């Protein structure tokens, strides 16, 4: 598999980012769509609104969040395959807007794709 990385959407584009994919269901605050014109917004791969609100970026709920999110991902094989196809073409960077760099959907999604 090609290089898969994650970073906050607010960080500047880097040479090795490859295809940049926003994996948030909601557009990031403070950014205009023109600023991310080169980004693929794959909002359907983000956690459901119900799961996102339940999690509320509470690290105590992280393990259960990952389990529930994996179940959601298992239920959308075509969307996951879209992301896997991008990975076959070259490096991919998953973008997220959460402040917590360790407990967010991009981390869980990366682990799902690599696991």
Backbone bond lengths (Angstrom), bond angles and torsions (degrees), N, CA, C in turn:
res aa  C-N    CA-C-N  psi(-1)  N-CA   C-N-CA  omega(-1)  CA-C   N-CA-C  phi
1 X - - - 1.450 - - 1.533 109.19 -
2 X 1.279 114.98 146.16 1.455 122.20 180.00 1.530 110.40 -72.32
3 X 1.288 116.12 168.93 1.458 122.54 -179.29 1.532 111.20 -59.83
4 X 1.336 115.19 130.06 1.457 122.42 177.81 1.516 107.60 -125.54
5 X 1.325 116.68 120.59 1.463 119.87 179.54 1.517 109.94 -131.53
6 X 1.316 115.06 170.15 1.455 120.81 178.48 1.521 109.05 -132.58
7 X 1.328 116.08 152.11 1.460 121.05 174.98 1.511 109.59 -163.59
8 X 1.322 115.07 159.97 1.462 119.75 176.25 1.515 109.12 -67.76
9 X 1.302 115.55 142.24 1.463 121.73 -178.06 1.524 111.52 -64.01
10 X 1.316 117.28 -20.26 1.463 122.01 -178.83 1.527 112.91 -81.35
11 X 1.328 116.93 -12.25 1.464 120.50 177.74 1.526 109.08 -76.38
12 X 1.332 117.28 146.38 1.472 119.10 -179.37 1.526 112.02 -67.62
13 X 1.304 115.03 153.98 1.461 121.83 176.75 1.529 108.54 -60.54
14 X 1.322 116.23 139.89 1.466 121.80 177.06 1.523 108.56 -116.38
15 X 1.298 115.95 157.38 1.464 121.45 -176.85 1.529 112.65 -56.29
16 X 1.306 117.86 -39.48 1.462 121.34 -176.04 1.515 115.80 -89.22
17 X 1.343 118.02 8.17 1.465 120.77 -177.52 1.526 113.27 -63.35
18 X 1.302 117.08 -33.31 1.465 119.28 -175.55 1.516 110.42 68.41
19 X 1.325 116.41 -141.95 1.464 121.35 177.63 1.513 108.46 -74.16
20 X 1.320 115.40 125.99 1.467 120.16 -179.56 1.522 108.82 -101.18
21 X 1.355 114.81 128.25 1.456 121.15 -175.03 1.526 109.29 -126.02
22 X 1.319 116.30 117.64 1.461 121.92 176.34 1.523 107.95 -80.05
23 X 1.342 116.69 124.05 1.463 121.19 -176.06 1.530 111.91 -114.01
24 X 1.324 116.30 29.36 1.466 122.80 174.50 1.524 109.10 -97.67
25 X 1.315 116.96 146.31 1.460 121.17 176.63 1.527 110.65 -79.26
26 X 1.329 116.34 -27.11 1.457 121.90 -178.62 1.529 108.61 -111.74
27 X 1.332 116.77 140.02 1.465 120.93 179.59 1.520 109.72 -61.69
28 X 1.341 118.52 137.60 1.473 122.15 -177.49 1.528 112.33 -63.12
29 X 1.307 114.70 137.33 1.460 121.07 179.48 1.520 111.25 -63.14
30 X 1.314 114.14 140.54 1.455 120.11 173.62 1.518 115.15 80.74
31 X 1.320 118.87 0.20 1.461 121.03 -179.96 1.527 110.11 -113.56
32 X 1.317 115.16 135.00 1.465 120.32 174.76 1.527 108.38 -87.29
33 X 1.301 115.88 150.89 1.478 119.73 -179.69 1.523 111.12 -59.08
34 X 1.322 117.64 -31.84 1.460 120.49 179.27 1.533 111.66 -63.49
35 X 1.329 116.52 -30.68 1.464 120.74 -179.67 1.533 111.80 -68.35
36 X 1.309 116.09 -22.46 1.464 120.79 -178.98 1.519 110.74 -119.10
37 X 1.305 115.89 35.26 1.471 121.09 -176.98 1.526 112.48 -60.54
38 X 1.328 117.45 -26.96 1.465 121.01 -178.73 1.534 112.94 -89.37
39 X 1.326 117.07 2.97 1.457 122.06 -174.42 1.531 110.22 -98.81
40 X 1.330 115.82 139.46 1.462 121.53 172.38 1.529 106.94 -88.69
41 X 1.326 116.75 122.63 1.460 120.35 178.92 1.518 107.91 -96.27
42 X 1.330 116.16 104.07 1.460 122.42 -178.39 1.534 108.36 -103.86
43 X 1.334 115.18 64.00 1.463 119.83 -173.21 1.521 113.41 -64.34
44 X 1.341 117.26 -25.31 1.465 119.01 -179.09 1.524 112.69 -69.24
45 X 1.338 118.00 -15.24 1.470 119.78 178.47 1.533 111.25 -88.46
46 X 1.308 116.68 -9.08 1.465 121.19 178.50 1.531 109.95 -70.10
47 X 1.325 117.00 158.88 1.466 119.59 176.39 1.528 110.45 -58.33
48 X 1.305 116.07 150.08 1.463 120.30 177.67 1.527 109.67 -60.00
49 X 1.311 115.43 159.05 1.465 120.36 178.67 1.519 110.64 -59.15
50 X 1.326 117.09 -41.06 1.467 121.12 179.20 1.530 110.46 -60.71
51 X 1.331 117.20 -46.91 1.464 120.83 -179.80 1.526 111.19 -66.62
52 X 1.307 116.90 -42.88 1.467 121.00 -179.98 1.528 110.82 -60.23
53 X 1.321 116.50 -44.99 1.479 119.69 -179.92 1.521 111.19 -67.86
54 X 1.327 117.48 -39.21 1.464 120.44 178.04 1.527 110.63 -61.82
55 X 1.322 116.54 -45.80 1.467 121.72 -178.40 1.526 111.07 -63.70
56 X 1.322 117.21 -48.61 1.469 123.04 178.13 1.534 112.74 50.40
57 X 1.327 116.84 30.06 1.473 123.39 179.89 1.528 112.83 53.69
58 X 1.333 115.22 36.71 1.461 121.85 177.06 1.528 108.06 -91.03
59 X 1.348 117.61 110.16 1.474 119.82 -178.39 1.531 113.63 -55.54
60 X 1.317 117.53 -26.53 1.466 120.32 178.34 1.531 111.47 -66.48
61 X 1.320 117.45 -22.29 1.462 121.74 -179.58 1.529 112.22 -99.08
62 X 1.323 117.57 5.06 1.459 122.00 -173.07 1.526 113.63 -56.00
63 X 1.315 118.18 -51.62 1.471 120.56 -176.26 1.531 111.41 -61.72
64 X 1.326 115.70 -43.48 1.464 119.47 178.97 1.526 110.44 -67.46
65 X 1.328 117.02 -37.19 1.467 121.09 175.85 1.528 110.29 -58.40
66 X 1.329 116.59 -48.09 1.471 120.62 -179.36 1.525 111.15 -59.48
67 X 1.322 117.13 -42.59 1.459 121.15 179.22 1.524 110.60 -62.40
68 X 1.313 116.60 -46.22 1.471 120.53 -179.24 1.534 111.13 -67.92
69 X 1.317 116.09 -39.01 1.466 119.33 -179.78 1.529 110.50 -66.75
70 X 1.345 117.36 -39.99 1.459 120.62 176.59 1.530 110.74 -58.66
71 X 1.315 116.74 -39.85 1.465 120.27 177.61 1.526 110.70 -62.94
72 X 1.327 116.54 -41.07 1.468 119.46 177.09 1.528 110.62 -63.86
73 X 1.326 116.66 -41.97 1.467 120.36 179.77 1.532 111.13 -64.88
74 X 1.324 116.32 -39.85 1.472 120.18 177.59 1.531 111.34 -60.23
75 X 1.318 116.27 -28.93 1.462 121.17 -177.85 1.532 113.13 -83.85
76 X 1.341 117.26 -2.39 1.472 120.23 179.24 1.524 111.26 -130.04
77 X 1.332 116.95 62.43 1.464 119.94 -175.12 1.525 114.35 -60.29
78 X 1.318 118.36 -33.37 1.466 119.78 -179.09 1.524 111.55 -67.09
79 X 1.317 117.11 -39.61 1.462 120.70 179.02 1.523 110.72 -67.93
80 X 1.329 116.68 -42.30 1.465 120.77 176.97 1.527 109.47 -62.88
81 X 1.312 117.11 -39.29 1.468 120.85 179.25 1.526 111.07 -63.79
82 X 1.321 117.72 -35.84 1.472 120.96 175.54 1.517 109.89 -56.57
83 X 1.308 116.78 -44.70 1.465 121.22 179.23 1.528 110.88 -68.30
84 X 1.310 117.82 -40.81 1.474 120.99 178.11 1.535 111.39 -62.25
85 X 1.320 116.98 -36.93 1.463 120.86 177.38 1.528 110.67 -63.81
86 X 1.308 117.20 -39.88 1.471 120.36 176.54 1.528 110.15 -61.81
87 X 1.334 116.37 -39.03 1.465 120.94 179.35 1.527 112.02 -65.10
88 X 1.315 116.99 -32.56 1.467 120.30 178.72 1.522 111.18 -70.13
89 X 1.325 117.18 -22.90 1.463 121.35 -178.28 1.525 113.09 -85.74
90 X 1.335 117.61 -21.00 1.461 119.90 -178.61 1.517 111.31 159.25
91 X 1.346 116.86 -172.28 1.462 121.01 -178.53 1.527 112.13 -59.05
92 X 1.336 115.39 145.49 1.458 122.44 178.10 1.518 108.22 -132.15
93 X 1.320 116.06 137.36 1.459 121.74 173.94 1.521 108.04 -118.38
94 X 1.332 115.59 121.44 1.455 121.61 176.64 1.523 108.17 -84.38
95 X 1.308 117.02 125.82 1.462 122.30 -178.59 1.518 110.54 -105.57
96 X 1.328 115.54 139.86 1.463 122.03 178.75 1.525 108.09 -140.81
97 X 1.326 116.75 161.96 1.464 119.13 -178.03 1.523 113.78 -109.68
98 X 1.307 118.92 -9.03 1.465 121.98 -177.38 1.530 111.42 -59.05
99 X 1.316 115.63 147.97 1.469 120.49 177.62 1.522 112.04 -73.34
100 X 1.332 115.95 -34.07 1.467 121.72 -178.97 1.528 108.57 -75.06
101 X 1.321 115.72 114.47 1.469 120.27 -176.35 1.527 113.30 -82.71
102 X 1.330 117.90 -9.51 1.460 121.44 -177.75 1.521 113.78 -106.54
103 X 1.327 116.54 -25.63 1.461 121.43 -175.50 1.527 109.74 -124.03
104 X 1.318 116.13 80.65 1.459 121.02 178.86 1.524 109.10 -150.63
105 X 1.327 115.91 168.11 1.461 120.11 -174.29 1.520 113.32 -64.99
106 X 1.317 118.76 -28.69 1.469 119.88 179.20 1.527 110.68 -66.37
107 X 1.320 117.05 -39.43 1.467 121.06 176.66 1.530 109.49 -63.24
108 X 1.326 116.28 -47.33 1.468 120.48 -179.90 1.531 111.29 -63.69
109 X 1.332 117.08 -39.33 1.450 121.12 -179.53 1.525 110.76 -68.88
110 X 1.320 117.59 -42.34 1.477 120.94 175.94 1.526 110.26 -57.77
111 X 1.322 117.00 -47.22 1.463 121.00 -179.66 1.528 110.82 -62.58
112 X 1.313 116.88 -38.12 1.474 121.66 178.04 1.538 109.70 -63.63
113 X 1.311 116.88 -46.29 1.458 120.35 -177.89 1.527 112.68 -68.20
114 X 1.326 116.47 -33.84 1.459 120.18 -178.95 1.529 112.42 -85.69
115 X 1.331 115.82 -19.07 1.467 120.09 -176.65 1.461 112.22 -88.29
